[in-house]
């Protein structure tokens, strides 16, 4: 089957299923909201355990990262993501998933060359550009006298 790029695009367009946009948006909103509600419940639990507001927030972040990493390792986060789509990209849980997934995928290549090297395959650019953006923003703020 020898197709030109235009013919191939037309073929793909004919065969592709239409995405149920409204359903996808609603599911993303609900799943993302449920993750946020879970985070609030965890924070309330830490506060009830006697932590001050700042420490409860830190413990909540750590708890959400741990929970996300655990669910990723058990292949449950992926199932939630297939159902809830972009709703699972709530920053801290999605970031933890983005770090743990490649580490699991490449564990057969060894600890250093597999897990450690590939762990930041997706998350690495986020860290680099986030750090760079904060430096540029901080320098601009300092130069403006803010």
N, C-alpha and C positions, 0 to 999 in steps of 0.2 A: 504494500500500500504506500504509494508515493504521493504525498500531499504537500502543497505549498503551505507556508505559514498562514495565509489567509483562509485556505480551505480547512486547515486543521482547526483554526479558531472557530470557524463556522460549525464544524463537526462537534467540537466541545460545547459550543453554545446550544446546539440541538439536544445533546445528550445530558447536559447538566440539569440537576433538579433545582427548582426555584427554592430559595431559602425563605422559610416562614418568618419574615422579619419581625412582625408584631409579637409572635410567640417567643422568638429569641430574645427580644428586648425585655419582655415581661419576665422571662425566666432569669435573665441576667440580673435584673433589678431585684427580684425576690431572693435569689441565691446570694448576691452581694449583700443585701440587707440582712439576711439571716447570719452571714458571717460577722457582720458588724454588731448585730444583736448578741451573738455569742461572745464577741469581744467585750461588750459592755457587761454581760453577765459575769464573765471571768474577772473583769476589773472590780465589779461590785463584791465578788467573792474575796478577792485579795484585800479590799478595803475593810470588809467585815472581819477578816482575819487579823486586822490591826495595822495594816500598812497605811502610811500616809498617802495622799493623792498621787504625788510624784512617784513614789516607790511602787504603788499599785499599778500605775501606768507602765512602768518598766517591767514589772512582773507579768503584766498582761501581754506585752509585746513578746517577751520570752516564751510565755505559754502558747501564744498563737503560732510562733515559729516552730516550737516543738511539736505541737499538734499537726501543723501542716506537713512537717518533715515525716512524722509518723504515718499520717494518712497517705503521703506520697510513697513511702516505703512499702505500705500494705496494698498499694495500687488502688486505693479508694479515692484519692484526690482526683485522679484521672477520670474516674467514673462520675464524680460530682461535676468536674469540668465539662465532660461531654453533655451532661444534662443542663447545667447552668451557664455554660459558655463563658462570656466575658465577666460574669459576676464573680468568678473565682479569681479574678485578677486584682481583687482588693489588695492594695499594695503589700502588706507584710506577709500575707499567706501566699500570694502569687509569687513573691520574690523568693520565699523559702522553697516553694515548689520548683522554681527555676534553678535553684542551686542544687537541690537534692536529686532531681530527675536525671541530669547528665551524669552525676556521680554514680547513680545506680546503673545507668545504661553502660557505662564504661568501666565498671568494677572488674570485669574479666581481663582488662589490659594491665591490671596491677594497681597498687595503691598510689604510687607517685605518677606514673605515666598515664594511668587511666583515671582513677577517681580524682586525685588532686589536680591534675592538669585540666581535666574536662569539667570540673565542678563549676567553674566560672565562665563557661562557654557562652551562656546566655546572660548571666548576671554581671559578668565582667564589664562589658560595655556600658551597662547601666550605672555601675559604680564609677567608672572613669568619667563618663559625661556628666553624671550628677556632681561629682567632686569638682570637675572643671567648671561647670555652671556656677557652683557655689563660690569658687574662687573669683571668677569674673564678676559675679554679682557683688561680692564683698569688696573687691577692688573698686568697682564703680561707686559703691556706696561710700567708701572711704574717700575717694577723690571728690565726691560731691559734698563732703562734709557732714554726712548723715551718720 
